[in-house]
Amino acid sequence: MDVAQLASSLIRIRSENPPGNTTEIVAFIGDFLDSLGVKSRIVSNPDGRDNLVTTEPDPELLLCGHVDVVPAIPDEWIYDPFSGTNAGGYVWGRGATDMKGGCAALLVACRDLIESGLEPKVQFAFVCDEETGGEHGIRSLLAQGLLKPRECLIAEPTPHTSPAVGQKGLYRLDISFRGTPGHSSLYPLVGKSAVMAAFDLLAYMREVHAHQFPVDEDLQPLVGQSARLFREIFGIEGGDSVLTRVMFNPGRIEGGEKANIVAEQCRMDLDIRVPWGCPLDDLRRGIADHAPDAVIREVDVAEPTFTPPDARVVRTVCAEVERVYGTVAPFLQWAASDAKYLRDEGFDVVEYGPGEIPTLHAVDERVSIEQLGRAVDIYRGVIRAYSW
């Protein structure tokens, strides 16, 4: 089975999150590893949220991937999103880029080295819920002590010459606003609107977004490289602003009772990405001050994280990317992943994987078969460097 075939097989095993059941795909990966003589353990959670960790006694490197994918509605897709179709030089389907293609490349690289006679000194962790915050996945494995701090490569999709060495912080909130109902014909003289309280907070977030935070000297070159990648991938200027400003999105708002009643309740899911140099405690206080009557529940909190360029895993991955592609340009992520939890626990983490970034979480998600093959080559080199 080549890497494209394995990626197709993984895509065909459905693991949308929600609902988050990964029992079948984790069992499939366990069988694959077992066929190579690699021992593993399945760590189960409620509702089939299974993880897999291998049990190499003294691994030098952690290789990590998530097997859950975001949902897909098939109506607009060229090929069914769970068909794993191989056509036109791509493997198509939900998770092809994020990140079953990367998981397949890790597994094939390991298989190739074992078949060549090498014993990889690595530990694998395939987790169930990166897409919904990692409570039952990476965070659970860390809390149980099943992953010990070491260097780590996560096969998250990245631009093909650009490993990710850091990422912005994350501050995700569930906010419940309370108002005082009244007849709408008398508002705002009578009543207090929970909906308008939510809008007032969003007005404050616009003010926060307008501020550009200074970047330390050691991060400035990476910010510049990341801005160029942002322009190349999305065709949008302003990548430096994405990395140096607070970005926010009220992903879901629901509230009110009736058009002629001043809203008594409103709930908002607010996603905030925190740049380097922005104190999270200051942001927390500012939000609380501008939503004084709201109940604020912190769903996910993470400071910005960064792996220094002189870390061994950064140097090793960059050297392999440069060997295969002839050039390398590390960057800082504007999004978030399990890397933040690993770095917080003392891991040096780099993310690098195959994928077509514009199709990530989108219709017609796919991964180039050529990129899959090159990722296998790079992963073989990285694993070999840690296995002598």
PAVODREN-185520 format. One line per field, with one value per residue: residue in three letters; x, y, z of N, C-alpha, C, O in turn. Coordinates in steps of 0.1 Angstrom, whole numbers. Layout:
N
residuo (ala;...)
n_xx (X;...)
n_yy (Y;...)
n_zz (Z;...)
ca_xx (X;...)
ca_yy (Y;...)
ca_zz (Z;...)
c_xx (X;...)
c_yy (Y;...)
c_zz (Z;...)
o_xx (X;...)
o_yy (Y;...)
o_zz (Z;...)
This chain:
388
residuo (met;asp;val;ala;gln;leu;ala;ser;ser;leu;ile;arg;ile;arg;ser;glu;asn;pro;pro;gly;asn;thr;thr;glu;ile;val;ala;phe;ile;gly;asp;phe;leu;asp;ser;leu;gly;val;lys;ser;arg;ile;val;ser;asn;pro;asp;gly;arg;asp;asn;leu;val;thr;thr;glu;pro;asp;pro;glu;leu;leu;leu;cys;gly;his;val;asp;val;val;pro;ala;ile;pro;asp;glu;trp;ile;tyr;asp;pro;phe;ser;gly;thr;asn;ala;gly;gly;tyr;val;trp;gly;arg;gly;ala;thr;asp;met;lys;gly;gly;cys;ala;ala;leu;leu;val;ala;cys;arg;asp;leu;ile;glu;ser;gly;leu;glu;pro;lys;val;gln;phe;ala;phe;val;cys;asp;glu;glu;thr;gly;gly;glu;his;gly;ile;arg;ser;leu;leu;ala;gln;gly;leu;leu;lys;pro;arg;glu;cys;leu;ile;ala;glu;pro;thr;pro;his;thr;ser;pro;ala;val;gly;gln;lys;gly;leu;tyr;arg;leu;asp;ile;ser;phe;arg;gly;thr;pro;gly;his;ser;ser;leu;tyr;pro;leu;val;gly;lys;ser;ala;val;met;ala;ala;phe;asp;leu;leu;ala;tyr;met;arg;glu;val;his;ala;his;gln;phe;pro;val;asp;glu;asp;leu;gln;pro;leu;val;gly;gln;ser;ala;arg;leu;phe;arg;glu;ile;phe;gly;ile;glu;gly;gly;asp;ser;val;leu;thr;arg;val;met;phe;asn;pro;gly;arg;ile;glu;gly;gly;glu;lys;ala;asn;ile;val;ala;glu;gln;cys;arg;met;asp;leu;asp;ile;arg;val;pro;trp;gly;cys;pro;leu;asp;asp;leu;arg;arg;gly;ile;ala;asp;his;ala;pro;asp;ala;val;ile;arg;glu;val;asp;val;ala;glu;pro;thr;phe;thr;pro;pro;asp;ala;arg;val;val;arg;thr;val;cys;ala;glu;val;glu;arg;val;tyr;gly;thr;val;ala;pro;phe;leu;gln;trp;ala;ala;ser;asp;ala;lys;tyr;leu;arg;asp;glu;gly;phe;asp;val;val;glu;tyr;gly;pro;gly;glu;ile;pro;thr;leu;his;ala;val;asp;glu;arg;val;ser;ile;glu;gln;leu;gly;arg;ala;val;asp;ile;tyr;arg;gly;val;ile;arg;ala;tyr;ser;trp)
n_xx (8;7;15;-6;-27;-30;-37;-62;-76;-78;-93;-117;-127;-149;-148;-159;-160;-180;-197;-174;-165;-139;-132;-131;-111;-89;-85;-79;-54;-39;-39;-23;1;7;12;37;52;51;44;14;-10;-44;-62;-91;-121;-153;-181;-167;-144;-115;-79;-46;-15;19;43;71;100;120;117;131;118;86;60;32;-4;-37;-68;-94;-119;-133;-169;-186;-206;-219;-230;-219;-195;-170;-162;-175;-171;-162;-151;-124;-113;-90;-77;-66;-41;-44;-54;-87;-110;-127;-105;-82;-62;-63;-61;-54;-38;-12;-10;-10;14;33;30;37;64;75;71;86;112;115;112;136;154;159;154;131;134;110;79;45;16;-18;-46;-79;-95;-86;-99;-118;-107;-91;-97;-103;-83;-51;-47;-57;-40;-16;-23;-25;1;11;26;57;78;96;113;92;73;46;22;7;-9;11;25;45;73;77;80;61;68;58;29;0;-17;-47;-79;-108;-142;-173;-200;-226;-251;-272;-303;-328;-361;-386;-411;-407;-413;-406;-379;-347;-354;-368;-360;-333;-311;-300;-289;-279;-259;-241;-234;-221;-198;-186;-180;-160;-141;-134;-119;-98;-87;-77;-53;-18;5;39;66;90;126;137;116;108;119;105;79;78;83;61;40;45;39;12;2;9;-6;-33;-38;-40;-33;-16;-7;12;-2;-22;-6;2;-18;-48;-71;-105;-136;-170;-183;-208;-240;-268;-300;-325;-361;-384;-396;-408;-400;-377;-345;-340;-320;-289;-265;-231;-206;-173;-144;-110;-78;-46;-19;18;32;8;-6;-23;-38;-45;-61;-82;-92;-101;-122;-139;-145;-160;-182;-199;-222;-223;-220;-190;-175;-145;-135;-113;-79;-48;-15;5;29;62;89;123;146;171;166;168;149;138;160;165;141;139;163;158;136;147;166;149;133;150;149;139;117;108;78;53;23;-10;-32;-44;-34;-28;-2;2;-5;14;38;34;38;65;76;95;83;76;56;48;36;19;-4;-31;-35;-55;-78;-83;-106;-126;-148;-142;-118;-84;-53;-21;-7;20;30;25;42;67;66;67;94;107;99;110;138;139;130;151;173;169;172;196)
n_yy (-12;21;56;73;55;46;70;74;52;60;83;72;61;71;99;123;152;173;140;128;102;80;53;33;42;45;19;8;21;10;-17;-15;-6;-28;-47;-40;-47;-29;-19;-9;12;15;42;49;69;83;78;68;82;76;73;66;55;47;23;24;20;40;65;89;109;124;117;130;132;141;124;131;148;178;183;175;186;170;182;202;191;179;152;126;135;115;96;92;96;90;111;130;136;140;131;131;144;147;156;150;170;180;160;136;129;137;120;95;97;98;72;56;64;54;27;22;26;6;-16;-14;-22;-5;5;25;51;63;77;73;93;93;112;121;144;170;190;200;211;193;181;153;142;151;166;150;127;139;147;122;113;99;109;120;149;159;162;170;163;174;164;183;202;223;250;238;243;252;248;251;270;283;296;318;328;315;324;314;319;314;333;346;368;390;406;432;427;444;465;468;492;512;510;526;536;522;491;467;456;424;416;440;444;424;434;457;447;436;459;470;450;455;479;468;452;471;479;475;451;452;433;410;411;387;374;389;384;360;369;385;365;349;367;369;343;342;360;346;322;329;351;376;407;419;401;405;420;402;386;403;416;414;391;384;366;365;337;324;337;339;349;368;371;378;400;423;425;436;423;396;377;366;348;342;328;333;337;343;353;355;377;377;395;406;409;383;384;411;414;397;411;434;425;415;439;453;438;437;426;400;364;348;322;305;287;277;283;297;308;326;306;293;277;277;287;273;249;214;198;217;225;200;192;214;211;187;194;214;198;182;200;221;246;265;279;288;295;314;304;315;303;277;247;214;218;239;229;210;224;240;221;216;205;206;217;212;218;202;193;176;191;209;240;261;245;235;225;231;230;204;195;184;166;168;141;141;158;142;121;134;143;119;112;133;129;103;110;127;109;90;105;107;81;68)
n_zz (0;-10;-1;-10;-13;13;25;12;23;50;48;40;62;84;106;116;136;154;156;169;171;170;170;149;131;147;154;129;124;145;138;114;125;141;122;115;136;156;188;204;222;229;240;255;255;266;244;222;217;209;214;202;213;209;223;225;243;250;235;211;198;194;173;159;153;144;141;138;119;105;99;68;41;14;-9;-27;-36;-58;-58;-37;-2;15;0;-6;-31;-58;-81;-108;-99;-72;-39;-28;-5;28;53;38;36;62;88;75;54;62;85;72;57;78;88;66;62;85;82;59;68;88;72;59;78;99;133;144;167;180;192;185;185;180;179;191;191;181;167;183;205;221;246;252;238;231;254;274;272;280;306;318;318;297;276;275;281;252;220;192;163;146;122;109;83;63;44;16;18;43;76;106;134;156;172;174;204;220;229;238;243;261;264;284;283;303;303;310;306;286;270;235;223;240;244;241;266;285;299;295;271;264;240;228;247;240;215;223;236;214;200;216;212;186;190;204;184;167;176;172;182;196;183;194;187;178;167;145;118;113;113;91;70;74;67;39;31;38;19;-5;-2;3;-12;0;13;43;62;82;100;108;125;144;157;177;167;162;164;164;165;169;177;197;208;226;227;214;188;198;224;247;248;270;273;259;241;233;213;214;196;200;188;200;199;201;227;237;267;282;305;307;285;293;316;303;287;307;320;301;298;321;333;324;323;320;305;302;276;262;266;258;258;234;216;210;193;197;170;172;183;183;169;152;136;124;110;93;78;64;49;33;20;3;-11;-18;-6;23;46;76;95;114;128;122;131;154;172;184;192;210;235;239;238;261;280;280;256;227;197;163;134;105;74;46;22;7;14;10;7;31;56;37;8;-15;-4;-6;-13;-27;-45;-51;-32;-9;-13;-11;15;29;23;36;62;66;67;89;110;108;116;143;152;154)
ca_xx (0;15;10;-19;-37;-33;-45;-76;-82;-81;-104;-130;-131;-155;-144;-162;-161;-188;-198;-161;-161;-127;-129;-127;-99;-78;-83;-72;-40;-33;-36;-12;14;9;17;51;58;52;34;6;-21;-56;-67;-105;-129;-167;-186;-158;-133;-103;-66;-36;-1;28;49;85;105;128;117;138;110;72;53;18;-14;-51;-76;-108;-120;-146;-180;-187;-219;-214;-237;-211;-182;-168;-163;-180;-161;-157;-148;-110;-110;-76;-79;-60;-29;-47;-64;-98;-119;-126;-93;-71;-52;-63;-48;-52;-27;0;-9;-6;28;41;30;45;78;80;71;98;125;115;115;150;162;161;144;128;133;100;66;34;3;-28;-55;-93;-104;-79;-108;-127;-100;-82;-100;-102;-71;-37;-47;-60;-28;-6;-27;-23;15;14;35;68;84;107;111;80;69;32;21;-3;-6;18;31;54;87;76;76;56;76;51;15;-7;-25;-61;-88;-122;-152;-188;-205;-240;-255;-285;-309;-340;-371;-396;-418;-397;-416;-400;-365;-339;-357;-372;-354;-319;-311;-288;-284;-271;-247;-232;-228;-212;-186;-179;-174;-147;-131;-129;-109;-86;-81;-70;-39;-8;15;53;72;104;135;139;104;105;120;95;66;79;82;47;32;47;32;-2;-1;10;-16;-47;-39;-45;-22;-18;-3;19;-13;-28;2;6;-31;-58;-81;-116;-147;-182;-187;-222;-247;-282;-306;-338;-373;-395;-392;-413;-396;-363;-340;-336;-308;-281;-253;-222;-193;-163;-130;-100;-65;-38;-5;29;32;-5;-8;-36;-46;-50;-73;-92;-98;-108;-134;-148;-149;-169;-193;-200;-233;-223;-213;-180;-169;-134;-135;-99;-70;-34;-7;13;40;73;100;135;152;182;161;173;138;136;171;164;130;143;174;152;127;157;172;139;128;160;148;131;113;99;68;45;9;-21;-43;-41;-34;-23;12;2;-6;27;48;32;43;79;80;99;74;75;46;51;28;14;-18;-35;-39;-67;-89;-85;-120;-134;-153;-132;-105;-76;-39;-13;0;34;34;25;55;78;64;73;108;112;97;121;150;137;130;164;182;167;172;209)
ca_yy (0;33;66;77;45;47;83;72;43;67;92;65;57;84;103;137;157;162;136;126;88;76;39;25;47;42;4;6;24;0;-29;-12;-6;-41;-55;-37;-51;-17;-21;4;11;24;49;51;79;81;80;63;91;68;77;56;58;35;21;23;22;52;72;102;119;121;120;132;136;139;116;136;158;186;177;179;184;166;187;210;185;171;138;124;138;104;85;91;94;94;116;143;139;144;123;140;140;154;152;148;179;182;158;122;128;137;107;84;99;94;57;50;66;45;13;21;25;-7;-26;-13;-27;4;5;39;55;73;74;79;96;97;117;120;156;183;199;206;215;183;176;139;138;154;171;138;119;146;146;108;111;90;115;127;160;156;169;165;167;172;163;193;207;235;252;227;246;261;243;261;269;290;300;327;323;313;327;311;322;312;344;347;382;391;420;434;428;455;466;473;505;521;509;522;543;511;478;466;446;415;416;452;442;417;443;467;440;435;473;470;441;462;488;460;447;482;481;466;449;451;419;409;411;373;370;398;378;350;376;388;353;345;376;365;331;346;366;336;312;334;363;387;415;421;389;409;425;390;381;413;422;405;388;379;362;360;326;321;345;337;356;375;362;382;413;434;424;439;409;393;369;365;340;344;320;343;331;353;348;365;379;379;409;410;401;377;389;424;411;391;421;444;419;415;453;457;429;436;418;387;353;345;309;303;274;273;294;293;319;324;297;294;269;285;281;265;236;203;194;228;223;187;193;224;205;177;202;220;187;177;211;231;259;263;292;286;306;315;302;324;294;270;233;207;222;248;222;203;234;244;210;214;199;214;212;217;213;201;182;178;195;221;249;268;236;230;228;237;221;198;193;174;167;164;129;144;163;131;113;142;143;106;114;142;122;93;117;131;97;84;114;104;67;61)
ca_zz (0;-11;8;-15;-10;27;28;8;32;62;45;39;76;89;119;118;149;161;170;175;173;163;173;138;125;156;153;117;125;154;130;105;133;146;111;114;149;165;198;207;232;226;252;252;263;263;230;211;214;211;210;201;216;208;236;224;257;252;222;210;191;193;160;164;144;149;132;137;108;106;91;54;34;1;-21;-37;-38;-71;-54;-23;7;22;-9;-8;-46;-63;-94;-112;-91;-58;-31;-25;6;40;60;30;40;77;84;73;45;71;92;63;54;90;89;55;65;96;76;50;76;94;62;55;89;110;144;147;181;180;197;178;192;171;189;187;191;179;161;193;217;227;259;252;230;235;268;282;272;288;320;322;318;286;267;283;273;243;208;186;150;143;107;105;69;62;30;14;22;55;88;115;146;166;169;182;215;218;240;233;254;260;272;285;287;309;303;317;295;286;257;226;218;249;244;253;279;294;297;292;261;264;226;227;256;232;205;230;238;201;197;223;205;174;195;207;171;160;182;168;193;191;182;198;176;173;159;134;105;111;110;76;62;75;59;25;29;38;6;-15;-1;3;-21;8;20;57;70;94;109;114;135;155;162;182;158;169;156;172;156;171;186;197;219;225;228;204;182;205;238;250;250;283;273;247;243;222;213;209;193;199;186;208;193;210;232;242;279;282;317;304;276;302;324;295;283;319;323;290;299;335;338;317;328;310;307;294;270;258;269;256;254;222;218;200;195;192;158;174;189;174;160;142;127;117;100;82;69;55;39;23;11;-6;-19;-21;1;35;52;87;97;126;125;127;137;166;171;197;195;221;248;241;242;275;289;278;243;215;187;149;126;90;67;32;21;-1;25;7;8;45;61;27;-2;-24;3;-13;-10;-38;-43;-51;-18;0;-15;-6;29;33;22;47;75;68;71;103;119;108;124;157;154;154)
c_xx (9;8;-4;-30;-40;-41;-60;-83;-86;-93;-118;-135;-137;-152;-147;-164;-167;-193;-185;-158;-150;-123;-124;-114;-87;-75;-75;-57;-33;-30;-24;1;17;16;32;59;59;40;27;-5;-32;-61;-81;-111;-143;-170;-176;-147;-120;-90;-57;-22;7;37;64;91;112;129;125;129;95;67;38;9;-28;-59;-90;-108;-133;-156;-179;-201;-216;-220;-228;-198;-181;-169;-168;-169;-155;-154;-133;-106;-96;-78;-71;-47;-31;-55;-74;-106;-117;-114;-81;-59;-52;-69;-44;-40;-14;1;-5;9;37;42;38;60;83;81;83;111;126;118;130;160;165;150;142;126;123;87;56;23;-7;-41;-69;-100;-96;-89;-117;-120;-91;-85;-98;-90;-58;-37;-49;-47;-17;-10;-24;-8;19;24;45;74;96;104;99;78;54;30;9;1;1;22;43;69;88;71;71;63;70;37;9;-14;-40;-69;-102;-132;-166;-194;-220;-244;-269;-290;-321;-351;-380;-402;-408;-400;-410;-385;-358;-342;-362;-365;-339;-317;-298;-282;-275;-259;-237;-226;-219;-198;-178;-173;-161;-137;-126;-118;-96;-79;-73;-56;-30;3;29;57;86;113;137;128;102;107;109;81;66;77;67;38;33;39;17;-7;-1;-2;-30;-49;-43;-33;-26;-15;4;9;-20;-20;5;-7;-39;-69;-93;-128;-159;-188;-202;-228;-262;-288;-319;-349;-383;-391;-397;-410;-381;-356;-335;-323;-302;-269;-244;-210;-183;-149;-120;-86;-55;-24;5;29;19;-7;-22;-45;-52;-62;-85;-100;-106;-121;-144;-153;-160;-181;-196;-211;-234;-216;-203;-174;-157;-133;-122;-90;-56;-27;0;25;50;84;112;141;164;179;165;162;136;147;170;153;134;154;167;143;136;163;162;135;138;159;139;129;103;89;61;30;0;-32;-37;-41;-30;-9;12;2;8;38;47;37;58;84;85;92;76;63;50;43;23;0;-19;-42;-53;-80;-91;-98;-129;-139;-142;-118;-97;-61;-32;-6;15;38;34;38;67;78;70;88;114;110;107;134;150;138;144;174;181;168;185;214)
c_yy (13;44;71;68;45;59;81;63;51;77;85;60;70;87;118;140;171;152;132;111;84;61;32;29;44;27;1;9;15;-13;-27;-12;-20;-50;-52;-41;-40;-19;-8;1;20;29;54;62;77;85;77;72;84;75;65;61;45;35;18;28;35;60;86;113;114;126;120;136;134;133;121;147;166;180;182;176;181;173;194;203;178;156;137;127;127;92;82;89;98;98;129;146;142;132;133;135;148;148;149;157;180;170;143;120;128;125;96;85;95;79;51;52;57;31;12;19;11;-18;-26;-18;-18;3;19;41;66;68;80;82;101;100;120;134;170;194;206;208;206;178;161;133;141;159;159;129;126;145;132;104;101;96;123;138;156;164;162;171;164;173;172;199;221;238;243;230;253;253;254;259;277;293;310;320;322;316;326;312;318;323;345;361;381;405;421;436;440;456;473;487;516;520;520;529;533;498;479;454;437;415;428;451;434;425;453;460;439;448;474;461;447;472;480;456;458;484;470;464;447;436;420;407;397;368;378;392;368;357;380;377;348;353;373;353;333;351;355;326;317;346;375;394;416;410;394;414;413;385;390;420;410;403;381;376;358;349;322;331;341;343;362;365;365;396;425;433;428;426;407;384;368;357;341;334;329;337;343;347;359;365;379;393;414;402;396;382;403;423;406;402;431;438;419;429;458;447;426;427;404;377;348;332;307;288;268;285;290;306;316;315;297;284;275;279;272;252;225;199;204;226;211;188;203;218;195;184;208;209;183;188;221;244;256;277;290;298;304;313;312;316;287;255;227;211;231;240;215;212;238;233;207;208;209;209;220;211;213;190;186;183;207;230;256;258;231;235;232;226;216;198;182;176;161;151;131;149;152;123;121;143;130;107;122;135;110;99;121;120;91;92;112;90;60;59)
c_zz (0;-2;3;-12;5;31;24;18;45;60;45;52;82;103;121;133;149;151;176;177;164;165;161;132;134;155;140;118;135;147;120;113;137;135;109;126;158;175;202;217;228;240;249;261;259;249;219;208;218;206;209;204;214;221;235;237;259;239;223;205;191;180;163;152;149;137;130;125;111;96;77;48;19;-11;-31;-41;-52;-68;-40;-13;15;13;-10;-22;-49;-78;-96;-104;-77;-52;-25;-13;19;49;52;34;55;84;82;63;53;79;84;59;66;90;78;57;75;90;67;57;83;84;57;66;100;121;148;162;183;187;189;188;181;180;183;185;190;175;171;206;225;241;261;245;236;250;278;283;280;303;326;323;307;276;276;274;265;230;200;172;149;128;102;91;70;47;28;18;35;67;98;129;158;162;179;194;212;231;235;245;250;269;272;291;293;308;311;307;297;272;247;222;228;251;236;266;289;290;294;283;262;250;224;236;248;222;211;232;224;196;204;217;192;178;198;194;165;165;177;179;188;192;186;186;170;165;146;120;102;107;95;67;62;67;44;22;29;25;-5;-14;-3;-7;-13;14;35;66;83;104;116;126;147;161;168;171;165;160;165;164;158;181;185;210;216;225;217;200;191;220;238;254;264;284;259;250;231;224;206;208;192;198;191;202;205;214;238;255;280;294;314;295;284;310;315;291;295;322;313;289;313;341;331;325;317;314;297;289;266;259;266;252;241;225;207;203;189;179;160;181;178;164;149;131;118;106;89;73;60;45;28;14;0;-16;-24;-14;13;41;64;89;110;121;130;134;149;164;184;201;208;234;250;245;257;285;287;266;234;203;173;142;111;84;54;33;12;9;22;8;22;51;50;18;-11;-17;-4;-9;-23;-35;-43;-38;-8;-1;-9;9;35;33;33;60;77;72;85;113;119;116;139;161;154;169)
o_xx (17;-3;-12;-41;-52;-50;-69;-95;-97;-101;-128;-147;-129;-153;-139;-168;-161;-194;-184;-148;-150;-112;-114;-106;-76;-63;-66;-49;-21;-19;-16;11;29;24;40;71;67;29;33;-8;-30;-63;-83;-107;-146;-164;-176;-141;-114;-90;-60;-18;3;38;70;88;111;139;125;132;92;69;32;13;-30;-57;-98;-97;-142;-153;-173;-206;-209;-215;-231;-190;-191;-176;-167;-158;-145;-153;-129;-96;-91;-81;-70;-44;-22;-61;-71;-107;-106;-114;-71;-48;-41;-81;-34;-34;-5;12;4;16;48;52;45;68;94;90;90;119;137;126;135;172;171;139;150;119;126;85;57;20;-5;-45;-70;-110;-99;-88;-123;-126;-84;-76;-93;-87;-54;-28;-43;-43;-10;-1;-22;-5;30;29;40;76;106;95;97;80;50;35;3;13;-4;21;50;77;98;59;75;63;75;34;13;-17;-44;-65;-108;-130;-170;-192;-227;-240;-278;-283;-324;-351;-382;-398;-403;-391;-410;-379;-363;-335;-360;-365;-334;-320;-287;-269;-264;-248;-225;-214;-209;-188;-166;-163;-151;-125;-114;-108;-85;-67;-63;-48;-33;8;31;53;94;109;138;129;94;99;105;73;56;70;62;28;23;32;9;-17;-10;-7;-38;-60;-49;-24;-37;-20;3;11;-23;-25;9;-5;-38;-75;-90;-129;-157;-198;-208;-223;-267;-283;-324;-347;-390;-385;-390;-417;-373;-361;-327;-316;-309;-262;-249;-204;-184;-144;-122;-83;-56;-17;2;26;19;-9;-32;-57;-63;-72;-96;-112;-117;-131;-156;-165;-169;-190;-196;-210;-243;-208;-207;-168;-159;-132;-119;-93;-52;-31;0;31;46;88;112;141;168;187;163;164;133;145;173;156;131;153;171;142;133;165;166;134;135;168;131;138;91;92;62;26;2;-41;-27;-48;-28;-5;22;9;12;46;56;40;63;96;79;93;78;61;55;44;23;-8;-9;-54;-61;-91;-101;-102;-140;-137;-132;-108;-103;-58;-36;0;23;49;43;44;76;88;77;94;124;120;112;140;160;146;149;182;190;165;186;225)
o_yy (14;42;75;72;43;58;85;65;48;78;90;57;79;78;126;132;181;155;133;109;85;57;25;21;41;23;-8;1;11;-18;-36;-18;-24;-58;-59;-39;-40;-19;3;-11;32;22;64;64;69;93;83;71;86;82;54;72;34;45;10;38;41;61;92;125;103;137;110;143;126;135;115;153;162;173;193;166;190;171;192;209;173;149;146;121;128;81;72;82;109;89;137;158;146;124;143;122;154;136;146;153;180;170;138;109;120;120;88;75;89;73;41;43;51;23;1;11;5;-27;-35;-18;-21;0;25;34;77;56;92;75;111;91;122;134;179;205;216;208;210;172;157;121;135;155;159;125;119;143;131;93;95;88;132;136;150;172;150;183;152;183;169;200;230;229;240;221;258;253;265;248;277;291;310;308;327;312;335;305;319;322;345;364;374;414;412;446;445;448;484;495;528;528;523;528;535;495;490;443;443;413;426;457;437;424;457;466;440;449;480;465;445;474;484;456;455;491;458;474;441;429;428;402;396;358;374;393;366;351;379;378;344;348;373;352;328;348;355;322;311;350;384;387;414;409;387;412;413;380;386;429;399;413;374;382;348;351;317;333;339;343;362;353;356;404;435;440;423;420;415;384;370;359;341;333;333;332;351;338;371;355;381;402;425;390;403;383;406;430;410;402;435;445;422;431;466;449;415;421;396;379;344;330;308;279;257;296;279;314;304;316;302;283;279;266;264;243;228;197;201;226;211;184;200;221;194;180;207;212;181;186;229;253;246;285;290;309;294;319;318;322;291;250;234;209;230;245;214;209;240;236;197;205;220;197;232;199;223;178;197;181;214;229;256;263;223;247;237;214;224;200;172;186;151;149;124;145;151;120;115;143;131;102;118;136;108;93;120;120;87;87;114;86;48;54)
o_zz (9;3;11;-8;8;39;31;21;51;69;49;53;85;112;127;141;144;139;188;184;152;162;162;128;129;155;140;113;132;149;119;108;138;138;103;127;168;171;202;220;224;249;241;272;250;242;208;197;229;196;214;199;218;228;242;243;270;233;233;207;190;175;168;143;159;126;123;123;118;87;74;51;13;-22;-43;-49;-57;-76;-32;-14;21;17;-14;-25;-45;-86;-87;-103;-69;-59;-19;-11;21;51;57;34;61;85;86;63;50;81;88;59;64;92;81;54;73;92;67;53;83;87;51;64;110;117;155;169;187;188;185;198;175;187;170;177;197;178;168;217;234;247;271;245;246;257;289;294;288;311;338;327;308;268;283;262;270;230;201;170;150;122;93;88;78;39;38;20;39;69;97;134;169;150;190;193;201;242;229;255;239;282;261;302;288;310;319;299;308;263;251;218;224;258;225;275;301;278;291;287;262;250;219;232;249;219;205;231;224;189;198;216;189;171;195;193;158;158;177;184;178;201;182;175;158;158;138;112;91;99;88;57;52;61;37;12;21;20;-14;-25;-10;-9;-19;20;39;77;93;116;127;136;157;169;164;167;175;149;172;156;148;192;174;220;205;223;213;207;191;228;230;264;269;294;249;260;219;235;195;218;183;204;187;201;216;206;244;255;279;293;319;296;282;310;319;290;293;325;316;280;318;351;333;334;306;324;285;297;269;254;272;243;236;236;196;215;177;178;151;183;166;152;138;119;106;95;77;61;48;33;17;2;-11;-28;-32;-16;14;41;61;85;117;112;141;140;155;155;194;212;215;244;261;254;264;296;292;264;234;199;173;144;106;89;50;42;9;11;30;9;24;50;53;20;-14;-24;-8;-3;-29;-25;-36;-33;1;10;-3;16;45;43;39;68;88;81;92;123;130;123;146;173;154;171)
